[in-house]
Amino acid sequence: MLSINDLRASIEGKEILKGINLEVKPGEVHAIMGPNGSGKSTLASVLAGREEYEVTGGNVVFDGKEILEMAPEERAAEGIFLAFQYPVEIPGVTTINFLKTAVNEIRKYKGEAPLDAAQFLKMVREKAKLVSMNDSLLKRALNEGFSGGEKKRNEIFQMAVLEPKLAILDETDSGLDIDALRIVAEGVNSLRSPERSTIVVTHYQRLLDYIVPDYVHVLYKGRIVKSGPKELALELEEKGYDWIKAEVEAVG
Amino acid sequence: MSTETIDLKTRLITDFHAREAVMNGEASSEFHQKKRAGLALFEQLGFPTIKHEEWKYSNVRDLISVSYDFNAESSIGLAELEDLKVPKQEANILYFVNGRYKAELSTIISPVEKITISALSEAYKNDPVKVASYFNELTKDANDAFTALNTAFTQDGVFIHIPDNQSVEHPIILRFVSDAREQNVGSQPRNIISVGKNAHVKLAEAFRTLGDQRSFTNSVTEIHVAEEANVQYYKVQNESENAYHVGTTQVRMLDGSHFYAGTVTLNGKFTRNNLNIVLDGEHCDAHMYGLYFPDGSQHVDNHTVADHQKPNSESNELYKGILRDKSKGVFNGKIFVRPDAQKTNAFQSCKNIVLSPDATMNTKPQLEIFADDVKCSHGTTTGQIDEEALFYMRSRGISQSEAMSLLMFAFCADVVQQIKIDSVREYLENVITQKLASK
């Protein structure tokens, strides 16, 4: 489904990703962990098409298509979804209107007829229930005045509506208390399916108690330096990142 | 060739004297004396140059470089006006063609006990003392060449009176049409609106142009807001690429009254709006909202004044603009708090999005506060579209152009939502959506 090959990217001339290799198969959950500044969020941003980053090498193939030349909206239409670490507040645009535009733009991309208002509302209500999203938030301006938890839940709600093939969760746990974390994780789990893959980017292990990964990768200094089963996350939790750093320095 | 070298000012002054010479006894009336004083002031001031502080960023050189026919006849009839109609508008619709009120084209649906509407000339005939006393009453201290010019050449605008305690259900829409199909036309409508105590009314002035020749509109509207009255007043400009517009709205508010203004400039080559509100009463509140979208080489200048003369009143102002191409925008907002006006609250904000490196926006808040127990604030921002918001929307599958439109529409929304005449607001939403999608 997703194949990242020797991906290199830089921002303002500084190389952040120094050759990433990763294979994600349908239905798999991959966790990407690593100390601050290791390039985790950069990887998520580059996959979603954030333009501040310059890709300097490698390629990314998603569902048989090379995506690095695609605009962010094309990637979204192909089925890539990024749940933002810091969801943006957009005054004046209601969540419902925003999502209706998104759904119909993606349908247009796929050559499908737009949903009418009634079909759309019905679908949205079902999805809202699925992720315990309060209906009243839908009519409010997108993320404006939402609490941290509400913003993150809104991300998962949008994911439920857009039904991506690949969801990338960028530090979705940051700023959440344990209750909010559980609700968000339940939302993500309810969307798991044999066709949908997930990349969970996180600094801490605690999110992985709820969203259990198939694989854990450690990103350090722009490279994946260690990969393993879910137990690797527990080891990191217990021992911190220093031993990984030491290993890398010893080899390097 | 000699006539071409005579400038607009000289031509206008000559015109005035020529017309005065053929007047009968009317020349000695109070009404005419006010016009003559207007001419004298105009003669003294002349058209402003950019050396004039109030016109620093708005150059009228181009506006006054040609002549205009201020007495152009127009064949416009209901058929042409049909095209300019706004859908689903259940309102009193007053038509003005080249600055003159056309009763025969207008439709008044509110009952006569709620509103009196008549051409200024007719109102004057019926009650010369009263109408002459209203005429130029609010603008008499304006040291402004265009207002003086309008006073001197006042065309037959309209006199509207809402009696005390009347609530006018249907809005009153003043539709000004410049017929520039054949020649350069000038119009100088003067409207006087008197809203009685505790009366409620919604008004709108809409400006349109027919044809591609130049039009020059120099309008003045004086609005008297009596005690406890509630007035909503909107000005919508959707004129041609050859339309030059200078307009002044002068308002006086008395105790306990409420005034809401919305000024939306959709299109026009050169636009200067003066909105001057004198809060001459206690416990008044004045609200000013503005929106402008210049593109190409258009120029939009909004000058506003909130003049607090009495204690315990509030003014609140929000202007927003989106500038493209080589357009220019100007905002000058003055707040005066006079020595008596303790406990004044006055707020002002002007926010702009500049989408092109060749577009410019000049903003100047000007607060002059002579009382010590007041709350005043002002702020201006000029920036680009929020890139992070744009990326957020695109990451959900929304194309860049659609995302831009949505963001810009959202930017305008808090002003558009203030327009409380549904048909006008819906019209604006449609035109703005088209305009934002066009690039």
Interface residues (C-beta under 8 A of the other chain):
Chain A: A48 G49 R50 E51 A71 P72 E73 R75 A76 A77 F81 L82 F84 P87 V88 I90 P91 G92 V93 N97 F98 L99 T101 A102 V103 E105 I106 Y109 A141 Q158 L162
Chain B: D386 E388 A389 F391 Y392 M393 R394 S395 R396 G397 I398 S399 Q400 E402 A403 L406 L407 F409 A410 F411 C412 A413 D414
